Amino acid sequence: MNPDRGPDALQWFLTAAGARTSVRIRGLGAIVTRNIPSMRVDNVLPACGEGSASLVVDANDDLIFTPPDGDAGDPVTVPEGQSRVLQGLDPNKAIRVYREAGLPYTGIMEMSFVDIFNGAIAQGNLTSAQRAAGHTTYRSMMLFAPADEVRDIKLWVPTLASQASWSLGTETPVAGVIQTTANETIAPTGIVWSTPTTEGTALSIPLLAAGAQLGLWIRRVFPPAGIVAARELVQLSSKFQGA
């Protein structure tokens, strides 16, 4: 099985100086309460949802993943020094793990999946002055198709209770790099923005070839005198067809 197929065929990374870094943007956070020393959770896809999950090393030294409110998936072999995607019975409920070489590989890993606040999509907190005056910020990330082409990509931010709005735009890298700005309040140039809130109005990307990457810009606009909540959950939804 190719570890970069399935729900993790389209990957998301932070950028630095306009280039893709090695830092993945995670869908959910994983709080580990019982560990398998050799196993590391690198990404939790949002479809897993919040709640308790587990990894079990079975009698054949394969890993079995059970997501929150779901059933266990098929066993997967994870060689030392490699990463794999593990799926529950629902293939959209998946995680990516990495196995460290030379460390114990037995037993059960128990963990809780939780939402991440102040991430690349939701962006930072607002000060009182920013809330009163209104505040617009911009963040960039890189979409990457490591192994196979990804087709019919759709991206949208569902309508939320927040007064802020999120817009999306893409930029084709030149020599692997997209533009940079002096700070997050300065708009990137040449970006065509859309504000998709449903799959029907989604930002569409017809094709990302195998090994290709694409810059994605996110604009957050908070209106003057808007009302903020202590915590607001922001979700960037995606849908695509893989190989």
C-alpha positions as a Markdown table, in Angstrom:
| # | Residue | x | y | z |
|---|---|---|---|---|
| 1 | Met | 0.0 | 0.0 | 0.0 |
| 2 | Asn | 1.3 | 3.4 | -0.9 |
| 3 | Pro | 1.3 | 5.4 | 2.4 |
| 4 | Asp | 0.5 | 8.7 | 0.6 |
| 5 | Arg | -2.7 | 7.5 | -1.0 |
| 6 | Gly | -6.2 | 7.6 | 0.4 |
| 7 | Pro | -7.4 | 10.5 | 2.6 |
| 8 | Asp | -3.8 | 11.8 | 3.1 |
| 9 | Ala | -3.0 | 12.0 | -0.7 |
| 10 | Leu | -3.4 | 15.8 | -0.4 |
| 11 | Gln | -1.1 | 17.2 | 2.3 |
| 12 | Trp | -0.9 | 20.6 | 3.9 |
| 13 | Phe | 2.4 | 22.3 | 5.0 |
| 14 | Leu | 3.4 | 25.6 | 6.6 |
| 15 | Thr | 5.6 | 27.9 | 4.6 |
| 16 | Ala | 8.7 | 29.8 | 5.5 |
| 17 | Ala | 10.2 | 32.5 | 3.2 |
| 18 | Gly | 7.6 | 31.4 | 0.7 |
| 19 | Ala | 8.8 | 27.8 | 0.5 |
| 20 | Arg | 7.1 | 24.6 | 1.8 |
| 21 | Thr | 8.5 | 23.5 | 5.1 |
| 22 | Ser | 8.6 | 20.1 | 6.7 |
| 23 | Val | 5.9 | 21.1 | 9.2 |
| 24 | Arg | 2.5 | 19.5 | 8.5 |
| 25 | Ile | -0.7 | 21.4 | 9.3 |
| 26 | Arg | -2.7 | 19.1 | 11.4 |
| 27 | Gly | -6.4 | 18.5 | 11.3 |
| 28 | Leu | -6.8 | 17.7 | 15.0 |
| 29 | Gly | -4.4 | 17.5 | 18.0 |
| 30 | Ala | -3.5 | 14.2 | 19.6 |
| 31 | Ile | -3.0 | 14.0 | 23.4 |
| 32 | Val | -1.4 | 10.7 | 24.2 |
| 33 | Thr | -2.3 | 9.1 | 27.5 |
| 34 | Arg | -0.8 | 5.7 | 27.0 |
| 35 | Asn | 2.2 | 5.2 | 24.7 |
| 36 | Ile | 3.9 | 2.8 | 22.3 |
| 37 | Pro | 7.4 | 4.2 | 22.5 |
| 38 | Ser | 8.3 | 3.8 | 18.9 |
| 39 | Met | 5.1 | 5.3 | 17.5 |
| 40 | Arg | 4.5 | 9.0 | 16.7 |
| 41 | Val | 1.3 | 10.5 | 15.5 |
| 42 | Asp | 2.1 | 13.1 | 12.7 |
| 43 | Asn | -1.4 | 14.0 | 11.6 |
| 44 | Val | -5.1 | 13.4 | 12.6 |
| 45 | Leu | -7.5 | 14.0 | 9.8 |
| 46 | Pro | -10.5 | 16.1 | 10.8 |
| 47 | Ala | -13.1 | 13.5 | 9.9 |
| 48 | Cys | -11.9 | 11.5 | 12.9 |
| 49 | Gly | -13.7 | 14.0 | 15.2 |
| 50 | Glu | -12.9 | 14.7 | 18.8 |
| 51 | Gly | -12.8 | 11.9 | 21.4 |
| 52 | Ser | -10.8 | 8.8 | 22.4 |
| 53 | Ala | -8.9 | 6.7 | 19.9 |
| 54 | Ser | -6.4 | 3.8 | 20.1 |
| 55 | Leu | -3.6 | 2.1 | 18.2 |
| 56 | Val | -3.0 | -1.6 | 18.9 |
| 57 | Val | 0.0 | -3.8 | 17.8 |
| 58 | Asp | -1.5 | -7.1 | 16.9 |
| 59 | Ala | 0.0 | -10.6 | 16.9 |
| 60 | Asn | 1.4 | -10.1 | 13.4 |
| 61 | Asp | 3.1 | -6.9 | 14.5 |
| 62 | Asp | 0.7 | -4.8 | 12.4 |
| 63 | Leu | -1.1 | -1.7 | 13.7 |
| 64 | Ile | -4.9 | -1.4 | 14.0 |
| 65 | Phe | -6.4 | 2.0 | 14.4 |
| 66 | Thr | -9.8 | 2.7 | 16.1 |
| 67 | Pro | -11.1 | 6.3 | 15.7 |
| 68 | Pro | -13.5 | 8.1 | 18.1 |
| 69 | Asp | -17.1 | 6.9 | 17.7 |
| 70 | Gly | -16.0 | 4.4 | 15.0 |
| 71 | Asp | -14.9 | 0.9 | 14.4 |
| 72 | Ala | -11.4 | -0.5 | 13.9 |
| 73 | Gly | -9.8 | -0.6 | 10.4 |
| 74 | Asp | -7.7 | -3.2 | 8.7 |
| 75 | Pro | -4.2 | -4.0 | 10.1 |
| 76 | Val | -1.4 | -2.1 | 8.5 |
| 77 | Thr | 2.3 | -3.0 | 8.4 |
| 78 | Val | 4.5 | 0.0 | 9.5 |
| 79 | Pro | 8.2 | -0.7 | 8.9 |
| 80 | Glu | 10.8 | 0.9 | 11.1 |
| 81 | Gly | 11.8 | 4.4 | 10.0 |
| 82 | Gln | 8.7 | 4.8 | 7.8 |
| 83 | Ser | 5.3 | 6.5 | 8.0 |
| 84 | Arg | 1.9 | 5.1 | 7.1 |
| 85 | Val | -1.7 | 6.1 | 6.9 |
| 86 | Leu | -4.0 | 4.1 | 9.2 |
| 87 | Gln | -7.7 | 4.1 | 8.6 |
| 88 | Gly | -10.7 | 3.1 | 10.7 |
| 89 | Leu | -13.6 | 1.1 | 9.2 |
| 90 | Asp | -14.7 | 4.5 | 7.7 |
| 91 | Pro | -11.7 | 5.3 | 5.5 |
| 92 | Asn | -12.1 | 9.0 | 6.0 |
| 93 | Lys | -11.3 | 8.6 | 9.7 |
| 94 | Ala | -7.6 | 8.3 | 9.4 |
| 95 | Ile | -4.3 | 9.2 | 10.9 |
| 96 | Arg | -0.7 | 9.3 | 9.8 |
| 97 | Val | 1.9 | 7.7 | 12.1 |
| 98 | Tyr | 5.7 | 7.3 | 12.0 |
| 99 | Arg | 7.6 | 4.4 | 13.6 |
| 100 | Glu | 11.0 | 5.1 | 15.2 |
| 101 | Ala | 13.7 | 2.5 | 14.7 |
| 102 | Gly | 15.1 | 0.7 | 17.6 |
| 103 | Leu | 12.4 | 1.5 | 20.1 |
| 104 | Pro | 9.8 | -0.9 | 21.7 |
| 105 | Tyr | 6.9 | -1.7 | 19.4 |
| 106 | Thr | 4.2 | -3.5 | 21.4 |
| 107 | Gly | 1.0 | -2.9 | 23.3 |
| 108 | Ile | -1.6 | -0.2 | 23.0 |
| 109 | Met | -1.5 | 3.6 | 22.4 |
| 110 | Glu | -4.4 | 5.5 | 23.9 |
| 111 | Met | -5.1 | 9.1 | 22.9 |
| 112 | Ser | -7.6 | 11.9 | 22.8 |
| 113 | Phe | -8.2 | 13.9 | 19.7 |
| 114 | Val | -8.9 | 17.6 | 20.3 |
| 115 | Asp | -9.5 | 20.8 | 18.2 |
| 116 | Ile | -6.5 | 23.1 | 17.7 |
| 117 | Phe | -7.0 | 26.8 | 18.4 |
| 118 | Asn | -5.0 | 29.7 | 16.9 |
| 119 | Gly | -3.8 | 27.5 | 14.0 |
| 120 | Ala | -2.8 | 28.5 | 10.5 |
| 121 | Ile | -6.4 | 28.7 | 9.4 |
| 122 | Ala | -8.1 | 30.3 | 12.5 |
| 123 | Gln | -5.1 | 32.7 | 12.9 |
| 124 | Gly | -4.3 | 34.7 | 16.1 |
| 125 | Asn | -6.3 | 36.3 | 18.8 |
| 126 | Leu | -7.7 | 39.9 | 18.5 |
| 127 | Thr | -6.8 | 42.7 | 20.8 |
| 128 | Ser | -9.5 | 45.1 | 22.0 |
| 129 | Ala | -8.2 | 47.8 | 19.6 |
| 130 | Gln | -8.3 | 45.4 | 16.7 |
| 131 | Arg | -11.8 | 44.3 | 17.5 |
| 132 | Ala | -13.0 | 47.9 | 17.6 |
| 133 | Ala | -11.3 | 49.0 | 14.4 |
| 134 | Gly | -11.7 | 45.8 | 12.4 |
| 135 | His | -8.7 | 43.6 | 11.5 |
| 136 | Thr | -7.7 | 41.7 | 8.4 |
| 137 | Thr | -4.9 | 39.2 | 8.3 |
| 138 | Tyr | -3.4 | 36.8 | 5.7 |
| 139 | Arg | -1.7 | 33.4 | 6.1 |
| 140 | Ser | -0.2 | 31.1 | 3.5 |
| 141 | Met | 0.3 | 27.4 | 3.3 |
| 142 | Met | 1.4 | 24.9 | 0.7 |
| 143 | Leu | -0.8 | 22.1 | -0.7 |
| 144 | Phe | 1.3 | 19.1 | -1.8 |
| 145 | Ala | 0.5 | 15.8 | -3.7 |
| 146 | Pro | 3.5 | 13.6 | -2.8 |
| 147 | Ala | 2.8 | 10.4 | -4.6 |
| 148 | Asp | -0.1 | 10.6 | -7.1 |
| 149 | Glu | -2.1 | 13.2 | -8.9 |
| 150 | Val | -5.1 | 14.7 | -7.0 |
| 151 | Arg | -8.1 | 15.8 | -9.0 |
| 152 | Asp | -11.2 | 17.9 | -8.5 |
| 153 | Ile | -10.0 | 19.5 | -5.3 |
| 154 | Lys | -12.7 | 21.6 | -3.5 |
| 155 | Leu | -12.0 | 23.9 | -0.6 |
| 156 | Trp | -14.5 | 25.8 | 1.5 |
| 157 | Val | -15.0 | 27.3 | 5.0 |
| 158 | Pro | -18.5 | 26.5 | 6.4 |
| 159 | Thr | -20.6 | 29.3 | 7.6 |
| 160 | Leu | -19.9 | 29.8 | 11.3 |
| 161 | Ala | -21.4 | 31.8 | 14.2 |
| 162 | Ser | -18.3 | 34.1 | 14.0 |
| 163 | Gln | -18.6 | 37.6 | 12.6 |
| 164 | Ala | -15.3 | 37.1 | 10.8 |
| 165 | Ser | -15.2 | 35.8 | 7.2 |
| 166 | Trp | -12.5 | 33.7 | 5.6 |
| 167 | Ser | -11.5 | 33.9 | 1.9 |
| 168 | Leu | -9.3 | 31.7 | -0.1 |
| 169 | Gly | -7.0 | 32.2 | -3.1 |
| 170 | Thr | -4.2 | 30.2 | -4.8 |
| 171 | Glu | -0.8 | 31.0 | -6.1 |
| 172 | Thr | 1.4 | 28.9 | -8.3 |
| 173 | Pro | 4.9 | 28.6 | -6.9 |
| 174 | Val | 7.9 | 29.8 | -9.0 |
| 175 | Ala | 10.9 | 27.5 | -8.4 |
| 176 | Gly | 9.1 | 26.1 | -5.4 |
| 177 | Val | 8.4 | 29.5 | -3.8 |
| 178 | Ile | 5.4 | 31.8 | -3.4 |
| 179 | Gln | 5.5 | 35.5 | -2.5 |
| 180 | Thr | 6.0 | 36.7 | 1.0 |
| 181 | Thr | 4.8 | 39.8 | 2.8 |
| 182 | Ala | 6.4 | 41.9 | 5.6 |
| 183 | Asn | 3.7 | 40.9 | 8.1 |
| 184 | Glu | 0.3 | 39.2 | 8.2 |
| 185 | Thr | -1.7 | 42.4 | 7.7 |
| 186 | Ile | -0.3 | 43.1 | 4.3 |
| 187 | Ala | -2.2 | 41.5 | 1.4 |
| 188 | Pro | -0.4 | 39.4 | -1.1 |
| 189 | Thr | -0.6 | 40.6 | -4.7 |
| 190 | Gly | -2.3 | 39.0 | -7.7 |
| 191 | Ile | -4.5 | 36.7 | -5.6 |
| 192 | Val | -8.1 | 36.2 | -6.8 |
| 193 | Trp | -10.2 | 35.8 | -3.7 |
| 194 | Ser | -13.3 | 33.8 | -3.1 |
| 195 | Thr | -15.4 | 33.3 | 0.0 |
| 196 | Pro | -16.7 | 29.7 | -0.3 |
| 197 | Thr | -19.0 | 28.5 | 2.5 |
| 198 | Thr | -20.4 | 25.3 | 1.0 |
| 199 | Glu | -19.2 | 22.6 | -1.3 |
| 200 | Gly | -21.4 | 24.0 | -4.0 |
| 201 | Thr | -19.5 | 27.4 | -3.9 |
| 202 | Ala | -16.1 | 25.8 | -3.1 |
| 203 | Leu | -12.8 | 27.0 | -4.5 |
| 204 | Ser | -12.0 | 24.5 | -7.2 |
| 205 | Ile | -8.6 | 23.2 | -8.2 |
| 206 | Pro | -8.9 | 20.9 | -11.2 |
| 207 | Leu | -5.6 | 19.0 | -10.8 |
| 208 | Leu | -2.5 | 18.8 | -8.7 |
| 209 | Ala | 0.0 | 16.5 | -10.4 |
| 210 | Ala | 2.0 | 13.9 | -8.6 |
| 211 | Gly | 4.9 | 15.7 | -6.8 |
| 212 | Ala | 3.3 | 19.1 | -7.5 |
| 213 | Gln | 2.5 | 21.8 | -4.9 |
| 214 | Leu | 0.3 | 24.9 | -4.9 |
| 215 | Gly | 0.3 | 27.9 | -2.6 |
| 216 | Leu | -3.0 | 28.6 | -0.7 |
| 217 | Trp | -3.6 | 32.0 | 0.9 |
| 218 | Ile | -6.2 | 32.5 | 3.6 |
| 219 | Arg | -7.7 | 35.9 | 4.4 |
| 220 | Arg | -9.5 | 36.6 | 7.6 |
| 221 | Val | -11.6 | 39.7 | 7.8 |
| 222 | Phe | -13.1 | 40.8 | 11.1 |
| 223 | Pro | -15.5 | 43.8 | 10.9 |
| 224 | Pro | -15.2 | 46.9 | 13.0 |
| 225 | Ala | -17.0 | 46.7 | 16.3 |
| 226 | Gly | -17.6 | 43.0 | 15.8 |
| 227 | Ile | -18.4 | 40.7 | 18.7 |
| 228 | Val | -15.9 | 38.0 | 19.5 |
| 229 | Ala | -16.2 | 34.8 | 21.5 |
| 230 | Ala | -13.6 | 33.4 | 23.9 |
| 231 | Arg | -13.2 | 30.4 | 21.5 |
| 232 | Glu | -14.4 | 29.9 | 18.0 |
| 233 | Leu | -13.9 | 26.8 | 15.9 |
| 234 | Val | -12.9 | 27.4 | 12.3 |
| 235 | Gln | -13.0 | 24.6 | 9.8 |
| 236 | Leu | -11.4 | 24.5 | 6.4 |
| 237 | Ser | -13.2 | 21.6 | 4.5 |
| 238 | Ser | -11.8 | 19.8 | 1.6 |
| 239 | Lys | -12.9 | 17.2 | -0.9 |
| 240 | Phe | -10.8 | 15.6 | -3.7 |
| 241 | Gln | -10.4 | 12.6 | -5.9 |
| 242 | Gly | -7.1 | 10.6 | -5.7 |
| 243 | Ala | -5.5 | 7.8 | -7.6 |
